[in-house]
Each structure stands twice: as C-alpha cells, then as structure tokens.
Amino acid sequence: MRRLASALIIAAASASQVDGHAVEGKIKLPLKLLQEGDLRTTEVTLNGGEHRAFTRPDGSFRFTDVAPGVYLLDVLSTEYLFSQFKLNLPEDDGEIRVLEYMYPGANKRAAAYPVDLRPHVKLEYFDKRQQPGLHTLFRNPMLLMMGFTMLMVFFMPKLMDSLDPEERKRMEEQMSNSSDPQKMIKGLFGLSDEKESDSEEEGSKGGGKKKRR
C-alpha cells in the first residue's frame, strides 16, 4: 500500500508539472502617442534573445513553450522607452510573478500579469533626419562643382574678350599648359619668366667673359 501511495503521489506531482509556459503581454500607447502614428511591429525578447516574439497590430505578443525559470523581458524599440521586467515562471502550473524595473538600477516593484507595457517617453535622437530643401542642395559638393563649372563656361568667353591682347595670349598659354600642374603653377606665379630672365642674364654674363678672354 505504501508503494502504491508513493507511486500515486509521484504521478500526481509529475502531472502537475508543465513542460513550458505561455508568456503573454501587450504594449499600450497613450492616446497622445497614438495620434502621432500607430505602433509599428516591435520585437520583444526574453533573456536578451533566448526567446523572441513580435507584436500584433493591437500590440499584444505571446511566447510559447517557455521553460520554468527566471527571465528578463525587454522591448526592442527605437521609438519608445519601456521598463524592463523580470518574470518568475514556476515549476508547476502556478501563478507567474512579475517585477518591474523602470530603468537600470531602479528599485523593483511588483507588476501584474499578463505584462502590461506602457512607454515612458518617446525617444529623441541628436542627429535628426534632414528634410530635402534648397539648403541641402547648396551643401552638396557635387552640385556646387557643377554650378561653378557652368558659370565658368558661361563667363569665360566674356572674360577673355575683355582682356588685353597680351593678357589674353598669356591666359591662352596658361590654359594650354593646364595639363601639366607644375607648368600651370609656375605660369600663375610668373616663375617661368623669372627663370628665363635669369638664364638670359647668366648667358649674357658668360658671353661677356668669353669675349674678354
């Protein structure tokens, strides 16, 4: 009889145990936030991704076949800030206990089950996405280069016509030497003329010395 009674107790205990729990909850946005836009599909995790679930259009979510133990529930949202919840799933078919932490390091407080998730604030970022406009066009370096090129094409002929013949000839020579950056820089600063004049002076001096000999 004792063996039969112990066997019945063990069978009843094993029958009362559950293989996995179903963890449920719902994200609820205040009316003010709902007016700005509906809640997008949001990922909810247990223990940093050990279990994952996604919200339905009404904000509800459900984890299935979660083993007994202690889990941390997080809402992975880029729009709103939520509390972190600690769930204690019992070995038997008992009540799931929930603790809420409003922010890391905050004091814990008891919460109801199913988990009711409400955002604290709407997240704001330092770098906001800029709306396209004229100010963004003027900040684009490619557009600035294209605009400068068009202005040069339009005004360069008029500028060349207004120059003196000598200046115009010099400008044409500089433009012809523009393929060589060194020649172009020397032409702009007049270094080539100075070198030519120096070479002519040295040549004249050398010729004078030869005549004296």
Secondary structure, DSSP 8 states (H G I E B T S, - for coil): -HHHHHHHHHHHHHHHB-S-EEEEEEE---HHHHHH------EEEETTTTEEEE--TTSEEEEEEE-SEEEEEEEE-SSEE--EEEEEE-SBS---EEEEESSTT---EEE-SSEEE--SEE---SS-----SHHHHHT-HHHHHHHHHHHHHHHHHHHHHHS-HHHHHHHHHHHHTTTSHHHHHHHHHTHHHHHHHHHHHHHHHHHHHHHH-
